Amino acid sequence: MSNWFDSKNQLSVGSLTAFGISISSRYSRATEMIEMLQFCQGLAVEGLEGAVGEVFYDSKSDICNFVLNFDDRYSDLEKAILEVAKKTVSQFEWHGVVKHGTSLYSEDHVPL
């Protein structure tokens, strides 16, 4: 395996906007950006992209964080966003609790 996986800054871009949502990775890791892009795309498919303002993957703690554009906890909207996160992000914080989802990519799986 290439030494790229032992270092920071696998990408030249560590932040961007996808479907109107700001996303960033602390150490510019490819898998984190892929998961965040999948999350944003999943939101857009469901018409939920306006409900999330920012997504940040803290590479140091290996946890993705979301900034929601609303305060209606336990709403159907929040439940729908959580379902998209579970399908696209491997590890994320949700109201102070670390949740585990699935992802097409992980540190152990490197697509060819």
C-alpha positions in Angstrom: 0.0 0.0 0.0 1.2 3.5 -0.8 2.5 5.7 1.9 -0.2 8.2 1.1 -2.4 6.4 3.7 0.1 7.1 6.5 0.1 10.9 5.9 -2.1 13.9 6.1 -3.3 15.9 3.0 -4.2 13.1 0.6 -6.0 15.8 -1.3 -5.0 19.2 -2.5 -8.5 20.5 -1.4 -9.6 20.0 2.2 -12.9 21.9 1.9 -15.5 22.6 -0.7 -19.2 23.2 -1.2 -21.4 20.3 -2.3 -25.1 20.7 -3.0 -25.0 24.0 -1.2 -23.4 22.5 2.0 -19.9 23.4 3.2 -17.8 20.3 3.8 -14.2 20.1 5.2 -11.8 17.5 6.4 -9.2 18.5 9.1 -6.4 16.5 7.4 -7.8 16.4 3.8 -8.3 12.7 3.8 -9.9 11.2 0.7 -12.2 8.7 2.5 -13.6 11.5 4.7 -14.3 13.7 1.7 -16.0 10.8 -0.1 -18.2 10.1 2.8 -19.2 13.7 3.2 -19.9 14.0 -0.6 -22.1 10.9 -0.4 -23.9 12.3 2.6 -24.6 15.6 0.8 -25.7 13.8 -2.4 -28.0 11.6 -0.3 -29.5 14.7 1.3 -30.0 16.3 -2.2 -31.7 13.1 -3.5 -34.2 13.4 -0.6 -34.6 17.2 -1.0 -33.0 17.7 2.4 -29.8 19.6 1.5 -31.2 23.0 2.8 -31.5 21.5 6.3 -27.7 21.1 6.8 -25.3 24.0 6.7 -22.0 22.5 7.3 -20.2 19.1 7.6 -16.8 18.8 9.2 -14.8 15.6 9.5 -12.4 15.8 12.4 -9.6 13.5 11.2 -7.9 13.7 14.5 -10.8 12.1 16.4 -12.2 10.3 13.3 -15.7 11.7 13.8 -17.9 13.6 11.4 -19.9 16.6 12.7 -23.0 18.2 11.2 -24.3 21.7 11.7 -28.1 21.6 11.2 -30.0 24.7 10.0 -32.9 24.1 12.4 -33.6 23.4 16.1 -36.5 21.0 15.9 -35.0 17.9 17.6 -36.8 14.6 17.1 -38.7 15.9 14.1 -39.3 13.9 10.9 -36.8 16.1 9.2 -34.1 15.3 11.7 -34.9 11.6 11.5 -34.6 11.7 7.7 -31.1 13.4 7.9 -30.0 10.8 10.5 -31.0 8.0 8.1 -28.9 9.5 5.3 -26.0 9.8 7.7 -26.3 6.2 8.7 -26.1 5.1 5.1 -23.1 7.3 4.1 -20.9 8.2 7.1 -18.9 5.6 9.0 -18.7 7.5 12.3 -20.4 10.7 13.4 -21.6 12.7 16.4 -25.3 13.1 16.9 -26.4 15.2 19.8 -23.4 14.3 21.9 -23.5 10.6 21.0 -21.1 8.8 18.7 -23.0 6.9 16.0 -21.7 4.4 13.5 -23.0 4.1 10.0 -21.9 2.4 6.9 -19.9 3.7 4.0 -18.8 2.4 0.6 -15.3 3.4 1.6 -13.3 3.0 4.8 -9.7 3.0 5.8 -9.6 -0.8 5.4 -11.2 -0.7 1.9 -9.2 1.0 -0.8 -11.0 0.9 -4.2 -8.8 0.0 -7.2 
